[in-house]
Amino acid sequence: MIALPAGSKIWLVAGVTDMRCGFHGLASKVQNILSADPFSGHLFVFRGKSGVLLKVLWADRDGLCLFTKHLERGRFAWPLSHDGRIHLTPAQLSMLLEGIDWRHPKRTEKPGLRI
């Protein structure tokens, strides 16, 4: 994944997005629905109705970038909220992009005292 500049935040856009939207349509949604600046350097993550397609909008200093991922098996884990945005950590975004349920990750080893 591309390294993000310090201070960049990752915002998951709750609800369903029309995946026919491109750069300008998604940037418009960020401005009008979230009242945020799509050129802020933050990442905005959108998911379609079927749950298998995800788009990430990000503006670097040269212009807008659009990353798209389609899962061949499974669906992207998404919150139940129908509006607004949810802050994700880089680790949660990585899990999301891999098709892992980032909301309930499980450790493979129980934390405990090591001797």
Phi and psi in radians as a Rosetta constraint file:
Dihedral C 1 N 2 CA 2 C 2 CIRCULARHARMONIC -1.252 0.35
Dihedral N 2 CA 2 C 2 N 3 CIRCULARHARMONIC 2.355 0.35
Dihedral C 2 N 3 CA 3 C 3 CIRCULARHARMONIC -1.254 0.35
Dihedral N 3 CA 3 C 3 N 4 CIRCULARHARMONIC 2.319 0.35
Dihedral C 3 N 4 CA 4 C 4 CIRCULARHARMONIC -1.627 0.35
Dihedral N 4 CA 4 C 4 N 5 CIRCULARHARMONIC 2.553 0.35
Dihedral C 4 N 5 CA 5 C 5 CIRCULARHARMONIC -1.114 0.35
Dihedral N 5 CA 5 C 5 N 6 CIRCULARHARMONIC 2.665 0.35
Dihedral C 5 N 6 CA 6 C 6 CIRCULARHARMONIC -0.994 0.35
Dihedral N 6 CA 6 C 6 N 7 CIRCULARHARMONIC 2.429 0.35
Dihedral C 6 N 7 CA 7 C 7 CIRCULARHARMONIC 1.605 0.35
Dihedral N 7 CA 7 C 7 N 8 CIRCULARHARMONIC -0.137 0.35
Dihedral C 7 N 8 CA 8 C 8 CIRCULARHARMONIC -1.268 0.35
Dihedral N 8 CA 8 C 8 N 9 CIRCULARHARMONIC 2.410 0.35
Dihedral C 8 N 9 CA 9 C 9 CIRCULARHARMONIC -1.991 0.35
Dihedral N 9 CA 9 C 9 N 10 CIRCULARHARMONIC 2.720 0.35
Dihedral C 9 N 10 CA 10 C 10 CIRCULARHARMONIC -1.973 0.35
Dihedral N 10 CA 10 C 10 N 11 CIRCULARHARMONIC 2.107 0.35
Dihedral C 10 N 11 CA 11 C 11 CIRCULARHARMONIC -2.033 0.35
Dihedral N 11 CA 11 C 11 N 12 CIRCULARHARMONIC 2.142 0.35
Dihedral C 11 N 12 CA 12 C 12 CIRCULARHARMONIC -1.548 0.35
Dihedral N 12 CA 12 C 12 N 13 CIRCULARHARMONIC 2.153 0.35
Dihedral C 12 N 13 CA 13 C 13 CIRCULARHARMONIC -1.528 0.35
Dihedral N 13 CA 13 C 13 N 14 CIRCULARHARMONIC 1.917 0.35
Dihedral C 13 N 14 CA 14 C 14 CIRCULARHARMONIC -1.175 0.35
Dihedral N 14 CA 14 C 14 N 15 CIRCULARHARMONIC 2.756 0.35
Dihedral C 14 N 15 CA 15 C 15 CIRCULARHARMONIC 1.586 0.35
Dihedral N 15 CA 15 C 15 N 16 CIRCULARHARMONIC -2.995 0.35
Dihedral C 15 N 16 CA 16 C 16 CIRCULARHARMONIC -1.842 0.35
Dihedral N 16 CA 16 C 16 N 17 CIRCULARHARMONIC 2.410 0.35
Dihedral C 16 N 17 CA 17 C 17 CIRCULARHARMONIC -2.046 0.35
Dihedral N 17 CA 17 C 17 N 18 CIRCULARHARMONIC 2.480 0.35
Dihedral C 17 N 18 CA 18 C 18 CIRCULARHARMONIC -1.227 0.35
Dihedral N 18 CA 18 C 18 N 19 CIRCULARHARMONIC 1.962 0.35
Dihedral C 18 N 19 CA 19 C 19 CIRCULARHARMONIC -1.314 0.35
Dihedral N 19 CA 19 C 19 N 20 CIRCULARHARMONIC 0.022 0.35
Dihedral C 19 N 20 CA 20 C 20 CIRCULARHARMONIC -1.345 0.35
Dihedral N 20 CA 20 C 20 N 21 CIRCULARHARMONIC -0.244 0.35
Dihedral C 20 N 21 CA 21 C 21 CIRCULARHARMONIC -1.163 0.35
Dihedral N 21 CA 21 C 21 N 22 CIRCULARHARMONIC 2.475 0.35
Dihedral C 21 N 22 CA 22 C 22 CIRCULARHARMONIC -1.938 0.35
Dihedral N 22 CA 22 C 22 N 23 CIRCULARHARMONIC -2.650 0.35
Dihedral C 22 N 23 CA 23 C 23 CIRCULARHARMONIC -0.894 0.35
Dihedral N 23 CA 23 C 23 N 24 CIRCULARHARMONIC -0.982 0.35
Dihedral C 23 N 24 CA 24 C 24 CIRCULARHARMONIC -1.220 0.35
Dihedral N 24 CA 24 C 24 N 25 CIRCULARHARMONIC -0.685 0.35
Dihedral C 24 N 25 CA 25 C 25 CIRCULARHARMONIC -1.129 0.35
Dihedral N 25 CA 25 C 25 N 26 CIRCULARHARMONIC -0.756 0.35
Dihedral C 25 N 26 CA 26 C 26 CIRCULARHARMONIC -1.219 0.35
Dihedral N 26 CA 26 C 26 N 27 CIRCULARHARMONIC -0.684 0.35
Dihedral C 26 N 27 CA 27 C 27 CIRCULARHARMONIC -1.084 0.35
Dihedral N 27 CA 27 C 27 N 28 CIRCULARHARMONIC -0.665 0.35
Dihedral C 27 N 28 CA 28 C 28 CIRCULARHARMONIC -1.114 0.35
Dihedral N 28 CA 28 C 28 N 29 CIRCULARHARMONIC -0.702 0.35
Dihedral C 28 N 29 CA 29 C 29 CIRCULARHARMONIC -1.112 0.35
Dihedral N 29 CA 29 C 29 N 30 CIRCULARHARMONIC -0.712 0.35
Dihedral C 29 N 30 CA 30 C 30 CIRCULARHARMONIC -1.062 0.35
Dihedral N 30 CA 30 C 30 N 31 CIRCULARHARMONIC -0.761 0.35
Dihedral C 30 N 31 CA 31 C 31 CIRCULARHARMONIC -1.221 0.35
Dihedral N 31 CA 31 C 31 N 32 CIRCULARHARMONIC -0.877 0.35
Dihedral C 31 N 32 CA 32 C 32 CIRCULARHARMONIC -1.439 0.35
Dihedral N 32 CA 32 C 32 N 33 CIRCULARHARMONIC -0.654 0.35
Dihedral C 32 N 33 CA 33 C 33 CIRCULARHARMONIC -1.565 0.35
Dihedral N 33 CA 33 C 33 N 34 CIRCULARHARMONIC -0.755 0.35
Dihedral C 33 N 34 CA 34 C 34 CIRCULARHARMONIC -1.648 0.35
Dihedral N 34 CA 34 C 34 N 35 CIRCULARHARMONIC -0.173 0.35
Dihedral C 34 N 35 CA 35 C 35 CIRCULARHARMONIC 0.948 0.35
Dihedral N 35 CA 35 C 35 N 36 CIRCULARHARMONIC 0.741 0.35
Dihedral C 35 N 36 CA 36 C 36 CIRCULARHARMONIC -2.115 0.35
Dihedral N 36 CA 36 C 36 N 37 CIRCULARHARMONIC 2.892 0.35
Dihedral C 36 N 37 CA 37 C 37 CIRCULARHARMONIC -1.666 0.35
Dihedral N 37 CA 37 C 37 N 38 CIRCULARHARMONIC 1.988 0.35
Dihedral C 37 N 38 CA 38 C 38 CIRCULARHARMONIC -1.172 0.35
Dihedral N 38 CA 38 C 38 N 39 CIRCULARHARMONIC -0.254 0.35
Dihedral C 38 N 39 CA 39 C 39 CIRCULARHARMONIC -1.742 0.35
Dihedral N 39 CA 39 C 39 N 40 CIRCULARHARMONIC 0.316 0.35
Dihedral C 39 N 40 CA 40 C 40 CIRCULARHARMONIC -1.348 0.35
Dihedral N 40 CA 40 C 40 N 41 CIRCULARHARMONIC -0.255 0.35
Dihedral C 40 N 41 CA 41 C 41 CIRCULARHARMONIC 1.667 0.35
Dihedral N 41 CA 41 C 41 N 42 CIRCULARHARMONIC -0.074 0.35
Dihedral C 41 N 42 CA 42 C 42 CIRCULARHARMONIC -1.436 0.35
Dihedral N 42 CA 42 C 42 N 43 CIRCULARHARMONIC 2.747 0.35
Dihedral C 42 N 43 CA 43 C 43 CIRCULARHARMONIC -1.683 0.35
Dihedral N 43 CA 43 C 43 N 44 CIRCULARHARMONIC 2.434 0.35
Dihedral C 43 N 44 CA 44 C 44 CIRCULARHARMONIC -2.153 0.35
Dihedral N 44 CA 44 C 44 N 45 CIRCULARHARMONIC 2.114 0.35
Dihedral C 44 N 45 CA 45 C 45 CIRCULARHARMONIC -1.871 0.35
Dihedral N 45 CA 45 C 45 N 46 CIRCULARHARMONIC 2.230 0.35
Dihedral C 45 N 46 CA 46 C 46 CIRCULARHARMONIC -2.112 0.35
Dihedral N 46 CA 46 C 46 N 47 CIRCULARHARMONIC 2.595 0.35
Dihedral C 46 N 47 CA 47 C 47 CIRCULARHARMONIC -2.287 0.35
Dihedral N 47 CA 47 C 47 N 48 CIRCULARHARMONIC 2.511 0.35
Dihedral C 47 N 48 CA 48 C 48 CIRCULARHARMONIC -1.445 0.35
Dihedral N 48 CA 48 C 48 N 49 CIRCULARHARMONIC 3.070 0.35
Dihedral C 48 N 49 CA 49 C 49 CIRCULARHARMONIC -1.109 0.35
Dihedral N 49 CA 49 C 49 N 50 CIRCULARHARMONIC -0.699 0.35
Dihedral C 49 N 50 CA 50 C 50 CIRCULARHARMONIC -1.261 0.35
Dihedral N 50 CA 50 C 50 N 51 CIRCULARHARMONIC -0.371 0.35
Dihedral C 50 N 51 CA 51 C 51 CIRCULARHARMONIC 1.478 0.35
Dihedral N 51 CA 51 C 51 N 52 CIRCULARHARMONIC 0.069 0.35
Dihedral C 51 N 52 CA 52 C 52 CIRCULARHARMONIC -1.814 0.35
Dihedral N 52 CA 52 C 52 N 53 CIRCULARHARMONIC -0.153 0.35
Dihedral C 52 N 53 CA 53 C 53 CIRCULARHARMONIC -2.081 0.35
Dihedral N 53 CA 53 C 53 N 54 CIRCULARHARMONIC 2.343 0.35
Dihedral C 53 N 54 CA 54 C 54 CIRCULARHARMONIC -2.310 0.35
Dihedral N 54 CA 54 C 54 N 55 CIRCULARHARMONIC 2.455 0.35
Dihedral C 54 N 55 CA 55 C 55 CIRCULARHARMONIC -2.232 0.35
Dihedral N 55 CA 55 C 55 N 56 CIRCULARHARMONIC 2.436 0.35
Dihedral C 55 N 56 CA 56 C 56 CIRCULARHARMONIC -2.107 0.35
Dihedral N 56 CA 56 C 56 N 57 CIRCULARHARMONIC 2.141 0.35
Dihedral C 56 N 57 CA 57 C 57 CIRCULARHARMONIC -1.797 0.35
Dihedral N 57 CA 57 C 57 N 58 CIRCULARHARMONIC 2.291 0.35
Dihedral C 57 N 58 CA 58 C 58 CIRCULARHARMONIC -2.581 0.35
Dihedral N 58 CA 58 C 58 N 59 CIRCULARHARMONIC 2.385 0.35
Dihedral C 58 N 59 CA 59 C 59 CIRCULARHARMONIC -1.914 0.35
Dihedral N 59 CA 59 C 59 N 60 CIRCULARHARMONIC 2.138 0.35
Dihedral C 59 N 60 CA 60 C 60 CIRCULARHARMONIC -1.760 0.35
Dihedral N 60 CA 60 C 60 N 61 CIRCULARHARMONIC -2.954 0.35
Dihedral C 60 N 61 CA 61 C 61 CIRCULARHARMONIC -1.226 0.35
Dihedral N 61 CA 61 C 61 N 62 CIRCULARHARMONIC -0.267 0.35
Dihedral C 61 N 62 CA 62 C 62 CIRCULARHARMONIC -1.725 0.35
Dihedral N 62 CA 62 C 62 N 63 CIRCULARHARMONIC -0.284 0.35
Dihedral C 62 N 63 CA 63 C 63 CIRCULARHARMONIC 2.671 0.35
Dihedral N 63 CA 63 C 63 N 64 CIRCULARHARMONIC -2.980 0.35
Dihedral C 63 N 64 CA 64 C 64 CIRCULARHARMONIC -1.417 0.35
Dihedral N 64 CA 64 C 64 N 65 CIRCULARHARMONIC 2.513 0.35
Dihedral C 64 N 65 CA 65 C 65 CIRCULARHARMONIC -2.112 0.35
Dihedral N 65 CA 65 C 65 N 66 CIRCULARHARMONIC 2.503 0.35
Dihedral C 65 N 66 CA 66 C 66 CIRCULARHARMONIC -2.289 0.35
Dihedral N 66 CA 66 C 66 N 67 CIRCULARHARMONIC 2.066 0.35
Dihedral C 66 N 67 CA 67 C 67 CIRCULARHARMONIC -1.864 0.35
Dihedral N 67 CA 67 C 67 N 68 CIRCULARHARMONIC 2.310 0.35
Dihedral C 67 N 68 CA 68 C 68 CIRCULARHARMONIC -2.182 0.35
Dihedral N 68 CA 68 C 68 N 69 CIRCULARHARMONIC 2.409 0.35
Dihedral C 68 N 69 CA 69 C 69 CIRCULARHARMONIC -2.367 0.35
Dihedral N 69 CA 69 C 69 N 70 CIRCULARHARMONIC 2.362 0.35
Dihedral C 69 N 70 CA 70 C 70 CIRCULARHARMONIC -2.071 0.35
Dihedral N 70 CA 70 C 70 N 71 CIRCULARHARMONIC 2.142 0.35
Dihedral C 70 N 71 CA 71 C 71 CIRCULARHARMONIC -1.445 0.35
Dihedral N 71 CA 71 C 71 N 72 CIRCULARHARMONIC 2.302 0.35
Dihedral C 71 N 72 CA 72 C 72 CIRCULARHARMONIC -1.369 0.35
Dihedral N 72 CA 72 C 72 N 73 CIRCULARHARMONIC -0.560 0.35
Dihedral C 72 N 73 CA 73 C 73 CIRCULARHARMONIC -2.329 0.35
Dihedral N 73 CA 73 C 73 N 74 CIRCULARHARMONIC 2.453 0.35
Dihedral C 73 N 74 CA 74 C 74 CIRCULARHARMONIC 1.470 0.35
Dihedral N 74 CA 74 C 74 N 75 CIRCULARHARMONIC -3.012 0.35
Dihedral C 74 N 75 CA 75 C 75 CIRCULARHARMONIC -2.387 0.35
Dihedral N 75 CA 75 C 75 N 76 CIRCULARHARMONIC 2.725 0.35
Dihedral C 75 N 76 CA 76 C 76 CIRCULARHARMONIC -1.290 0.35
Dihedral N 76 CA 76 C 76 N 77 CIRCULARHARMONIC 2.302 0.35
Dihedral C 76 N 77 CA 77 C 77 CIRCULARHARMONIC -1.196 0.35
Dihedral N 77 CA 77 C 77 N 78 CIRCULARHARMONIC 2.284 0.35
Dihedral C 77 N 78 CA 78 C 78 CIRCULARHARMONIC -2.379 0.35
Dihedral N 78 CA 78 C 78 N 79 CIRCULARHARMONIC 2.541 0.35
Dihedral C 78 N 79 CA 79 C 79 CIRCULARHARMONIC -1.227 0.35
Dihedral N 79 CA 79 C 79 N 80 CIRCULARHARMONIC 2.803 0.35
Dihedral C 79 N 80 CA 80 C 80 CIRCULARHARMONIC -1.344 0.35
Dihedral N 80 CA 80 C 80 N 81 CIRCULARHARMONIC -0.296 0.35
Dihedral C 80 N 81 CA 81 C 81 CIRCULARHARMONIC -1.031 0.35
Dihedral N 81 CA 81 C 81 N 82 CIRCULARHARMONIC 2.417 0.35
Dihedral C 81 N 82 CA 82 C 82 CIRCULARHARMONIC -1.728 0.35
Dihedral N 82 CA 82 C 82 N 83 CIRCULARHARMONIC -0.148 0.35
Dihedral C 82 N 83 CA 83 C 83 CIRCULARHARMONIC -2.598 0.35
Dihedral N 83 CA 83 C 83 N 84 CIRCULARHARMONIC 2.899 0.35
Dihedral C 83 N 84 CA 84 C 84 CIRCULARHARMONIC 1.567 0.35
Dihedral N 84 CA 84 C 84 N 85 CIRCULARHARMONIC -2.865 0.35
Dihedral C 84 N 85 CA 85 C 85 CIRCULARHARMONIC -2.432 0.35
Dihedral N 85 CA 85 C 85 N 86 CIRCULARHARMONIC 2.721 0.35
Dihedral C 85 N 86 CA 86 C 86 CIRCULARHARMONIC -2.252 0.35
Dihedral N 86 CA 86 C 86 N 87 CIRCULARHARMONIC 2.314 0.35
Dihedral C 86 N 87 CA 87 C 87 CIRCULARHARMONIC -1.361 0.35
Dihedral N 87 CA 87 C 87 N 88 CIRCULARHARMONIC 2.321 0.35
Dihedral C 87 N 88 CA 88 C 88 CIRCULARHARMONIC -2.029 0.35
Dihedral N 88 CA 88 C 88 N 89 CIRCULARHARMONIC 2.628 0.35
Dihedral C 88 N 89 CA 89 C 89 CIRCULARHARMONIC -1.505 0.35
Dihedral N 89 CA 89 C 89 N 90 CIRCULARHARMONIC 2.840 0.35
Dihedral C 89 N 90 CA 90 C 90 CIRCULARHARMONIC -0.999 0.35
Dihedral N 90 CA 90 C 90 N 91 CIRCULARHARMONIC -0.622 0.35
Dihedral C 90 N 91 CA 91 C 91 CIRCULARHARMONIC -1.145 0.35
Dihedral N 91 CA 91 C 91 N 92 CIRCULARHARMONIC -0.724 0.35
Dihedral C 91 N 92 CA 92 C 92 CIRCULARHARMONIC -1.138 0.35
Dihedral N 92 CA 92 C 92 N 93 CIRCULARHARMONIC -0.678 0.35
Dihedral C 92 N 93 CA 93 C 93 CIRCULARHARMONIC -1.107 0.35
Dihedral N 93 CA 93 C 93 N 94 CIRCULARHARMONIC -0.724 0.35
Dihedral C 93 N 94 CA 94 C 94 CIRCULARHARMONIC -1.059 0.35
Dihedral N 94 CA 94 C 94 N 95 CIRCULARHARMONIC -0.761 0.35
Dihedral C 94 N 95 CA 95 C 95 CIRCULARHARMONIC -1.112 0.35
Dihedral N 95 CA 95 C 95 N 96 CIRCULARHARMONIC -0.763 0.35
Dihedral C 95 N 96 CA 96 C 96 CIRCULARHARMONIC -1.007 0.35
Dihedral N 96 CA 96 C 96 N 97 CIRCULARHARMONIC -0.816 0.35
Dihedral C 96 N 97 CA 97 C 97 CIRCULARHARMONIC -1.149 0.35
Dihedral N 97 CA 97 C 97 N 98 CIRCULARHARMONIC -0.424 0.35
Dihedral C 97 N 98 CA 98 C 98 CIRCULARHARMONIC -1.537 0.35
Dihedral N 98 CA 98 C 98 N 99 CIRCULARHARMONIC -0.044 0.35
Dihedral C 98 N 99 CA 99 C 99 CIRCULARHARMONIC 1.471 0.35
Dihedral N 99 CA 99 C 99 N 100 CIRCULARHARMONIC 0.268 0.35
Dihedral C 99 N 100 CA 100 C 100 CIRCULARHARMONIC -1.608 0.35
Dihedral N 100 CA 100 C 100 N 101 CIRCULARHARMONIC 2.469 0.35
Dihedral C 100 N 101 CA 101 C 101 CIRCULARHARMONIC -1.245 0.35
Dihedral N 101 CA 101 C 101 N 102 CIRCULARHARMONIC 1.731 0.35
Dihedral C 101 N 102 CA 102 C 102 CIRCULARHARMONIC -1.218 0.35
Dihedral N 102 CA 102 C 102 N 103 CIRCULARHARMONIC -0.285 0.35
Dihedral C 102 N 103 CA 103 C 103 CIRCULARHARMONIC -1.333 0.35
Dihedral N 103 CA 103 C 103 N 104 CIRCULARHARMONIC -0.473 0.35
Dihedral C 103 N 104 CA 104 C 104 CIRCULARHARMONIC -2.375 0.35
Dihedral N 104 CA 104 C 104 N 105 CIRCULARHARMONIC 1.024 0.35
Dihedral C 104 N 105 CA 105 C 105 CIRCULARHARMONIC -1.188 0.35
Dihedral N 105 CA 105 C 105 N 106 CIRCULARHARMONIC 2.581 0.35
Dihedral C 105 N 106 CA 106 C 106 CIRCULARHARMONIC -2.087 0.35
Dihedral N 106 CA 106 C 106 N 107 CIRCULARHARMONIC 2.420 0.35
Dihedral C 106 N 107 CA 107 C 107 CIRCULARHARMONIC -1.344 0.35
Dihedral N 107 CA 107 C 107 N 108 CIRCULARHARMONIC 2.561 0.35
Dihedral C 107 N 108 CA 108 C 108 CIRCULARHARMONIC -1.463 0.35
Dihedral N 108 CA 108 C 108 N 109 CIRCULARHARMONIC -0.315 0.35
Dihedral C 108 N 109 CA 109 C 109 CIRCULARHARMONIC -2.308 0.35
Dihedral N 109 CA 109 C 109 N 110 CIRCULARHARMONIC 2.384 0.35
Dihedral C 109 N 110 CA 110 C 110 CIRCULARHARMONIC -1.341 0.35
Dihedral N 110 CA 110 C 110 N 111 CIRCULARHARMONIC 2.324 0.35
Dihedral C 110 N 111 CA 111 C 111 CIRCULARHARMONIC -1.121 0.35
Dihedral N 111 CA 111 C 111 N 112 CIRCULARHARMONIC 2.444 0.35
Dihedral C 111 N 112 CA 112 C 112 CIRCULARHARMONIC -2.889 0.35
Dihedral N 112 CA 112 C 112 N 113 CIRCULARHARMONIC -3.073 0.35
Dihedral C 112 N 113 CA 113 C 113 CIRCULARHARMONIC -1.382 0.35
Dihedral N 113 CA 113 C 113 N 114 CIRCULARHARMONIC 2.193 0.35
Dihedral C 113 N 114 CA 114 C 114 CIRCULARHARMONIC -1.760 0.35
Dihedral N 114 CA 114 C 114 N 115 CIRCULARHARMONIC 2.378 0.35
